[in-house]
């Protein structure tokens, strides 16, 4: 249990200040925080629950505004942080418990068993020989992966992991990966490891997860294969993705000649919140694209424009439509990007709301209303992309309880409540950065990661100075 002491009470409860910082989450905010702490001369321990670092950025093909390849920049950053003196990295690991007070926390860290030794050099022989294929979580069900796999080709660390649920070793005695490994790295008996670590401060940078539109039947997601999410499109556009960079239709593997982006798809609040004045196809307010939307994820409109430009460069004759309820930009560069999509790539922006998506032969037909009028529209396309918003990451509730933190209304990590203290939480010594506290773009996440790392260092050094002064009296 976390002891909630403030001010002099906190100082009186301390015997010493631990000069180490725990960073939870290995996305861009966590990577930046870990390095910021190390540059200040303190040890940082970075704990990431996934087998690889990178977070949500690892799924992107390119980034705004430069349209540079995201994973190339990200891999260089991951390698830099992992090799930085004073940074210790735990991947495929979780925080099981945290106790103590700011200045002297004790964390229980469970490091999951990959069943592959760290001496692995990532040669890939094991997964190329593995006979089992299952849907790829990283590619969001588009494409397959093996039972022993690397999350993505540029993953750091480049050590594969064995999926025990898919592996045939226990059920059928398969040992193909083990016998084919030239370095003998496969260890089916490897077990989880538990370690106890002490820290003076904590930075929570657990990121987000994309909204899952599976429950929105009227949009056809899960019913029609050619209705995909914006994150799935990123994987199709990636050269390391399931289609090697081609935005092919999942239904037939052919190149689409037209695409429709549907903006503002989830997440939602109460049924009457933000209701735009007309009901969804199922007769329930709050189930449409903008209706009932409790908060704006801010990055979706810019991401639509970015993806439209990439598609326009790939396929010069592609017809691009965007149905939007409102446009939220990230500044002048974002507005310029949208203007380029309209003027140079001929994208047709339709202000309104999609009421339903149906299949008509080889095409998908989106129908709805324009703006606040009674005028309707029908758009027939080959591919529909749902621009999904950001939600709190999986496990956010459990982690908040473990760390003794409050959660906001939408399960994001709650802050101290003041706009002048945007990184502080209700627990002294615990700070939050990036999309852990709400939707953020990459640039803002990096800035917050740096600031949170600095605040953690300042907290520790301030406590140490005051403790030394008290002890010397």
C-alpha positions as CSV (number, residue, x, y, z in Angstrom):
1,X,0.0,0.0,0.0
2,X,1.2,3.5,-0.8
3,X,1.6,5.8,2.2
4,X,0.1,9.2,1.3
5,X,2.3,11.7,3.2
6,X,3.0,15.3,2.1
7,X,5.4,18.0,3.0
8,X,7.2,17.6,6.3
9,X,5.3,14.5,7.2
10,X,6.9,12.8,4.1
11,X,10.3,14.0,5.1
12,X,9.9,12.7,8.7
13,X,9.0,9.3,7.5
14,X,12.2,8.9,5.4
15,X,15.5,7.5,6.6
16,X,17.2,7.8,3.2
17,X,16.3,8.9,-0.3
18,X,16.8,6.3,-3.1
19,X,18.4,7.9,-6.1
20,X,16.8,5.8,-8.8
21,X,13.7,6.3,-10.9
22,X,11.2,3.7,-12.1
23,X,9.8,4.4,-15.6
24,X,6.7,2.4,-16.4
25,X,6.1,2.2,-20.2
26,X,8.5,1.9,-23.1
27,X,6.9,4.2,-25.7
28,X,8.4,7.5,-26.8
29,X,7.4,9.2,-23.5
30,X,9.0,6.5,-21.4
31,X,12.1,6.3,-23.5
32,X,12.6,10.1,-23.2
33,X,12.0,10.0,-19.4
34,X,14.5,7.2,-18.8
35,X,17.2,9.0,-20.7
36,X,16.4,12.3,-19.0
37,X,16.9,10.7,-15.7
38,X,20.2,9.0,-16.7
39,X,21.6,12.2,-18.1
40,X,21.0,13.8,-14.7
41,X,23.2,11.2,-13.2
42,X,20.6,8.9,-11.7
43,X,19.8,5.3,-12.6
44,X,16.6,4.8,-14.4
45,X,14.8,1.4,-14.7
46,X,12.4,1.1,-17.6
47,X,9.7,-1.5,-17.4
48,X,7.7,-2.4,-20.5
49,X,4.9,-5.0,-20.5
50,X,5.3,-5.9,-24.2
51,X,8.1,-8.0,-25.6
52,X,9.6,-4.9,-27.3
53,X,10.0,-1.2,-26.7
54,X,8.3,1.3,-28.9
55,X,4.7,1.6,-27.8
56,X,2.1,2.9,-30.3
57,X,4.7,4.6,-32.5
58,X,6.1,1.2,-33.5
59,X,2.9,0.5,-35.6
60,X,3.2,3.7,-37.6
61,X,4.5,3.8,-41.2
62,X,5.4,7.5,-41.1
63,X,5.1,10.5,-38.8
64,X,3.6,14.0,-39.1
65,X,4.7,16.5,-40.3
66,X,7.9,15.2,-42.1
67,X,6.4,11.9,-43.3
68,X,9.7,10.2,-42.3
69,X,9.6,6.5,-41.6
70,X,8.5,6.1,-38.0
71,X,10.2,2.8,-37.2
72,X,13.6,3.9,-38.5
73,X,13.6,6.9,-36.2
74,X,12.2,4.8,-33.4
75,X,14.7,2.0,-33.6
76,X,17.6,4.5,-33.4
77,X,16.0,6.0,-30.3
78,X,15.4,2.6,-28.7
79,X,18.9,1.5,-29.3
80,X,20.3,4.8,-28.0
81,X,18.3,4.5,-24.7
82,X,19.1,0.9,-24.2
83,X,22.8,1.5,-24.6
84,X,22.8,4.7,-22.5
85,X,24.8,4.4,-19.2
86,X,22.5,4.4,-16.2
87,X,19.5,2.9,-18.0
88,X,18.3,-0.6,-17.1
89,X,15.5,-2.1,-19.3
90,X,13.0,-4.8,-18.4
91,X,10.8,-5.9,-21.4
92,X,7.9,-8.4,-21.2
93,X,7.7,-7.3,-17.5
94,X,5.1,-5.8,-15.2
95,X,4.9,-4.1,-11.9
96,X,3.1,-6.4,-9.5
97,X,3.3,-4.3,-6.4
98,X,4.5,-0.9,-5.1
99,X,4.8,0.1,-1.5
100,X,6.5,2.8,0.5
101,X,6.5,6.6,0.1
102,X,8.0,9.1,-2.3
103,X,11.7,9.0,-1.9
104,X,11.7,5.3,-1.0
105,X,9.3,3.1,-3.0
106,X,9.8,-0.6,-3.3
107,X,8.5,-2.2,-6.5
108,X,8.0,-5.9,-7.2
109,X,8.8,-6.5,-10.9
110,X,7.8,-9.7,-12.7
111,X,9.9,-10.4,-15.7
112,X,8.1,-12.8,-18.0
113,X,9.7,-16.0,-19.4
114,X,10.4,-15.6,-23.1
115,X,11.7,-19.1,-23.2
116,X,14.5,-17.7,-25.3
117,X,17.9,-16.8,-23.7
118,X,19.3,-13.3,-23.9
119,X,22.3,-14.6,-25.8
120,X,20.0,-14.8,-28.9
121,X,21.2,-12.8,-31.8
122,X,17.9,-12.5,-33.6
123,X,19.0,-14.5,-36.6
124,X,15.4,-15.7,-37.3
125,X,16.1,-19.3,-38.0
126,X,13.7,-20.4,-35.2
127,X,10.6,-18.6,-36.3
128,X,11.2,-19.4,-40.0
129,X,11.2,-23.1,-39.2
130,X,8.2,-22.9,-36.7
131,X,5.2,-24.8,-38.2
132,X,2.6,-22.8,-36.3
133,X,0.9,-19.7,-37.6
134,X,-1.6,-17.5,-35.7
135,X,-3.1,-14.0,-36.3
136,X,-0.6,-11.3,-35.6
137,X,-1.6,-9.0,-32.7
138,X,0.9,-6.4,-33.8
139,X,-0.7,-6.2,-37.2
140,X,-4.1,-6.2,-35.6
141,X,-5.2,-9.5,-37.2
142,X,-3.9,-8.6,-40.7
143,X,-1.4,-11.3,-41.5
144,X,0.1,-14.1,-39.4
145,X,3.0,-14.7,-37.0
146,X,4.6,-17.9,-35.7
147,X,4.3,-19.4,-32.3
148,X,7.9,-18.1,-31.7
149,X,8.1,-14.6,-33.0
150,X,9.7,-11.2,-33.0
151,X,7.0,-8.5,-32.5
152,X,8.2,-6.6,-35.5
153,X,11.4,-6.8,-37.6
154,X,13.0,-3.7,-36.0
155,X,12.1,-4.7,-32.4
156,X,14.4,-3.8,-29.5
157,X,15.4,-6.1,-28.0
158,X,15.6,-8.3,-31.0
159,X,14.9,-11.5,-29.0
160,X,11.9,-13.5,-29.9
161,X,9.3,-14.9,-27.5
162,X,7.4,-18.1,-27.5
163,X,3.6,-17.9,-27.3
164,X,2.8,-20.8,-24.9
165,X,-0.8,-20.9,-26.0
166,X,0.1,-21.4,-29.6
167,X,3.3,-23.5,-29.2
168,X,3.1,-27.3,-29.8
169,X,5.9,-28.2,-27.4
170,X,3.7,-29.1,-24.4
171,X,0.8,-30.7,-26.4
172,X,2.7,-32.5,-29.2
173,X,6.4,-32.4,-28.1
174,X,7.4,-30.1,-31.0
175,X,11.0,-28.9,-30.6
176,X,11.8,-27.7,-34.1
177,X,12.8,-24.2,-32.9
178,X,15.1,-25.7,-30.2
179,X,16.9,-28.1,-32.5
180,X,17.3,-25.5,-35.3
181,X,18.7,-22.8,-33.1
182,X,22.5,-22.6,-33.8
183,X,23.2,-21.0,-30.4
184,X,21.0,-23.2,-28.3
185,X,19.0,-20.3,-27.0
186,X,15.6,-22.1,-26.7
187,X,14.7,-23.0,-23.1
188,X,11.2,-24.4,-22.7
189,X,11.7,-24.7,-18.9
190,X,12.5,-21.0,-18.4
191,X,10.3,-19.4,-15.7
192,X,9.3,-15.9,-14.7
193,X,11.7,-14.0,-12.6
194,X,10.7,-11.8,-9.6
195,X,12.9,-8.9,-8.5
196,X,12.5,-6.3,-5.7
197,X,13.8,-2.9,-6.6
198,X,13.8,0.4,-4.7
199,X,13.2,3.8,-6.2
200,X,12.9,7.4,-5.2
201,X,10.4,8.4,-7.8
202,X,8.2,6.9,-10.5
203,X,7.2,8.1,-14.0
204,X,4.1,6.5,-15.5
205,X,4.2,6.5,-19.3
206,X,1.9,3.6,-20.2
207,X,0.5,5.2,-23.4
208,X,-2.9,4.3,-25.0
209,X,-4.7,1.7,-27.0
210,X,-6.7,2.4,-30.2
211,X,-10.5,2.3,-29.8
212,X,-12.0,-1.0,-31.0
213,X,-15.1,-0.3,-33.2
214,X,-16.2,-3.9,-33.1
215,X,-19.4,-3.0,-31.3
216,X,-20.5,-0.4,-33.9
217,X,-22.3,-2.8,-36.2
218,X,-23.7,-0.1,-38.4
219,X,-20.2,0.8,-39.5
220,X,-19.6,-2.7,-40.8
221,X,-16.4,-3.4,-38.9
222,X,-15.9,-7.1,-38.4
223,X,-18.7,-7.8,-40.9
224,X,-17.1,-6.5,-44.1
225,X,-13.3,-7.3,-44.5
226,X,-12.7,-4.0,-46.4
227,X,-13.8,-1.9,-43.4
228,X,-10.6,-1.4,-41.4
229,X,-9.3,1.0,-38.8
230,X,-6.7,3.7,-39.3
231,X,-4.2,1.7,-37.2
232,X,-4.7,-1.3,-39.5
233,X,-4.1,0.9,-42.5
234,X,-0.7,1.9,-40.9
235,X,0.2,-1.7,-40.9
236,X,-0.8,-2.2,-44.5
237,X,1.3,0.9,-45.5
238,X,4.3,-0.3,-43.6
239,X,7.1,-2.0,-45.6
240,X,7.4,-4.5,-42.8
241,X,3.7,-5.1,-42.6
242,X,1.6,-8.0,-43.9
243,X,1.3,-6.6,-47.5
244,X,4.8,-5.1,-47.7
245,X,3.6,-1.5,-47.9
246,X,0.7,-2.0,-50.3
247,X,-2.8,-0.9,-49.1
248,X,-4.5,-3.9,-50.5
249,X,-8.1,-4.8,-49.8
250,X,-8.3,-7.6,-47.2
251,X,-11.2,-9.2,-49.1
252,X,-9.4,-10.0,-52.3
253,X,-5.9,-8.7,-52.1
254,X,-6.5,-6.1,-54.9
255,X,-5.5,-2.5,-55.0
256,X,-8.4,-0.2,-54.0
257,X,-9.3,2.6,-56.4
258,X,-11.2,4.6,-53.9
259,X,-11.1,5.0,-50.1
260,X,-13.4,6.7,-47.5
261,X,-12.1,7.9,-44.2
262,X,-14.7,8.1,-41.4
263,X,-13.5,10.5,-38.7
264,X,-14.3,10.6,-35.0
265,X,-14.9,6.9,-34.4
266,X,-15.0,6.4,-30.6
267,X,-14.6,6.5,-27.8
268,X,-17.9,7.5,-26.3
269,X,-19.3,9.0,-23.2
270,X,-22.9,9.1,-21.9
271,X,-25.6,8.8,-24.5
272,X,-26.7,12.5,-24.2
273,X,-23.2,13.9,-24.2
274,X,-22.2,15.8,-27.3
275,X,-25.4,14.5,-29.1
276,X,-25.5,16.2,-32.5
277,X,-29.3,16.2,-32.9
278,X,-30.2,13.0,-34.7
279,X,-30.3,9.4,-33.8
280,X,-28.0,6.5,-34.8
281,X,-29.3,3.8,-37.2
282,X,-30.2,1.7,-34.1
283,X,-32.2,4.5,-32.7
284,X,-29.9,5.1,-29.7
285,X,-28.3,8.5,-29.3
286,X,-24.6,8.4,-28.5
287,X,-23.8,5.5,-30.9
288,X,-22.7,7.4,-33.9
289,X,-19.3,8.8,-34.9
290,X,-19.4,12.0,-33.0
291,X,-22.6,11.5,-31.0
292,X,-21.8,10.8,-27.3
293,X,-18.1,11.3,-27.9
294,X,-16.8,12.3,-24.5
295,X,-13.4,13.7,-25.6
296,X,-11.5,14.4,-28.7
297,X,-8.3,12.4,-29.4
298,X,-6.9,15.4,-31.2
299,X,-4.5,13.6,-33.6
300,X,-7.1,11.7,-35.8
301,X,-7.8,14.5,-38.3
302,X,-4.1,15.1,-38.9
303,X,-3.5,11.4,-39.2
304,X,-6.3,11.1,-41.8
305,X,-4.5,13.8,-43.9
306,X,-1.1,12.1,-43.4
307,X,-2.5,8.7,-44.5
308,X,-4.4,10.2,-47.4
309,X,-1.1,11.8,-48.7
310,X,0.7,8.5,-48.4
311,X,-2.1,6.7,-50.4
312,X,-2.1,9.5,-53.0
313,X,1.6,9.1,-53.5
314,X,1.3,5.3,-53.8
315,X,-1.7,5.4,-56.2
316,X,-2.0,8.6,-58.2
317,X,-5.5,7.8,-59.5
318,X,-7.0,6.9,-56.1
319,X,-10.2,8.8,-55.2
320,X,-10.2,9.9,-51.5
321,X,-13.2,10.9,-49.5
322,X,-13.3,12.1,-45.9
323,X,-16.5,12.3,-43.9
324,X,-16.1,14.4,-40.8
325,X,-18.1,16.0,-38.1
326,X,-15.5,18.6,-37.1
327,X,-11.8,19.1,-37.8
328,X,-9.3,19.4,-34.9
329,X,-5.8,20.4,-36.1
330,X,-2.5,20.4,-34.2
331,X,-1.4,23.9,-35.5
332,X,-0.4,25.5,-38.8
333,X,1.5,22.5,-40.1
334,X,-1.5,20.3,-39.5
335,X,-3.8,22.8,-41.3
336,X,-1.3,22.9,-44.2
337,X,-1.3,19.2,-44.5
338,X,-5.1,19.1,-44.8
339,X,-5.0,21.8,-47.4
340,X,-2.4,19.7,-49.4
341,X,-4.7,16.7,-49.3
342,X,-7.6,18.7,-50.7
343,X,-5.8,20.8,-53.3
344,X,-3.0,18.5,-54.5
345,X,-4.6,15.1,-54.0
346,X,-8.2,16.0,-54.7
347,X,-9.6,14.6,-51.5
348,X,-13.3,15.4,-51.1
349,X,-14.2,16.4,-47.5
350,X,-17.9,15.9,-46.7
351,X,-19.1,17.5,-43.5
352,X,-21.7,15.1,-42.0
353,X,-22.1,11.8,-40.4
354,X,-22.1,8.2,-41.7
355,X,-25.4,6.5,-40.7
356,X,-24.5,3.1,-42.1
357,X,-22.1,1.1,-44.3
358,X,-23.4,-1.7,-46.4
359,X,-22.0,-4.0,-49.1
360,X,-23.2,-3.6,-52.7
361,X,-21.5,-6.1,-54.9
362,X,-17.8,-5.4,-54.9
363,X,-18.2,-2.0,-53.3
364,X,-18.9,-0.6,-49.9
365,X,-21.6,2.1,-49.7
366,X,-21.6,4.7,-46.9
367,X,-24.8,6.6,-46.4
368,X,-25.6,9.5,-44.1
369,X,-26.5,13.1,-43.6
370,X,-24.6,16.2,-44.6
371,X,-23.9,18.7,-41.7
372,X,-27.0,19.8,-39.8
373,X,-29.3,19.7,-42.9
374,X,-31.6,17.0,-44.1
375,X,-29.5,16.4,-47.3
376,X,-28.2,12.9,-47.5
377,X,-25.2,11.3,-49.3
378,X,-24.1,8.0,-50.6
379,X,-20.5,7.2,-51.3
380,X,-19.4,4.0,-52.9
381,X,-15.8,3.0,-52.4
382,X,-13.5,0.0,-52.3
383,X,-12.0,0.5,-48.9
384,X,-13.4,2.2,-45.7
385,X,-11.0,3.4,-43.0
386,X,-12.4,4.2,-39.5
387,X,-10.3,6.9,-37.9
388,X,-10.3,5.5,-34.3
389,X,-9.5,7.5,-31.2
390,X,-7.3,6.8,-28.2
391,X,-8.3,5.0,-25.1
392,X,-6.5,4.3,-21.8
393,X,-4.1,1.4,-22.3
394,X,-4.9,-2.2,-21.3
395,X,-4.3,-2.7,-17.6
396,X,-4.5,1.0,-16.7
397,X,-7.0,0.3,-13.9
398,X,-5.0,-2.5,-12.4
399,X,-1.8,-0.4,-12.6
400,X,-3.4,2.6,-11.0
401,X,-4.5,0.5,-8.1
402,X,-1.1,-1.0,-7.8
403,X,0.6,2.4,-7.7
404,X,-2.1,3.9,-5.5
405,X,-3.0,6.5,-8.2
406,X,-6.4,8.0,-8.9
407,X,-8.0,7.4,-12.4
408,X,-9.8,10.0,-14.4
409,X,-13.3,9.6,-15.8
410,X,-12.1,7.8,-18.9
411,X,-9.6,5.5,-17.1
412,X,-6.6,7.6,-18.0
413,X,-4.2,8.3,-15.1
414,X,-5.5,11.2,-13.1
415,X,-3.3,14.2,-12.4
416,X,-3.0,16.4,-9.3
417,X,-5.8,18.6,-10.6
418,X,-4.0,21.8,-11.5
419,X,-3.1,23.0,-15.0
420,X,0.1,24.4,-13.4
421,X,1.1,20.9,-12.3
422,X,0.3,18.8,-15.4
423,X,2.7,16.0,-14.7
424,X,2.0,15.5,-10.9
425,X,-0.3,12.9,-9.5
426,X,-2.0,12.6,-6.1
427,X,0.9,10.4,-4.9
428,X,4.0,12.4,-4.1
429,X,6.9,11.2,-6.2
430,X,4.8,9.7,-9.0
431,X,4.6,11.6,-12.2
432,X,2.7,10.9,-15.5
433,X,3.7,11.6,-19.0
434,X,2.4,11.2,-22.6
435,X,-0.9,9.5,-23.4
436,X,-1.1,7.8,-20.0
437,X,-3.1,10.9,-18.8
438,X,-5.0,11.5,-22.0
439,X,-4.6,11.7,-25.8
440,X,-1.2,13.1,-27.0
441,X,0.7,13.3,-30.2
442,X,4.3,12.1,-30.5
443,X,5.9,15.5,-30.1
444,X,3.9,16.3,-27.0
445,X,4.6,12.9,-25.5
446,X,8.3,13.3,-25.9
447,X,8.2,16.8,-24.3
448,X,6.2,15.4,-21.4
449,X,8.5,12.4,-21.0
450,X,11.5,14.8,-20.7
451,X,9.6,17.0,-18.3
452,X,8.4,14.1,-16.1
453,X,12.0,12.7,-15.9
454,X,13.2,16.1,-14.9
455,X,10.5,16.5,-12.2
456,X,11.4,13.0,-10.8
457,X,15.0,14.0,-10.6
458,X,14.1,17.3,-8.9
459,X,11.9,15.5,-6.4
460,X,14.6,13.1,-5.4
461,X,17.4,15.8,-5.2
462,X,15.1,18.1,-3.2
463,X,14.2,15.4,-0.7
464,X,17.8,14.4,-0.4
465,X,18.9,18.0,0.3
466,X,16.1,18.6,2.9
467,X,16.8,15.3,4.5
468,X,20.5,16.1,4.8
469,X,19.6,19.4,6.4
470,X,17.3,17.8,8.9
471,X,19.8,15.1,9.8
472,X,22.6,17.6,10.3
473,X,20.6,19.7,12.8
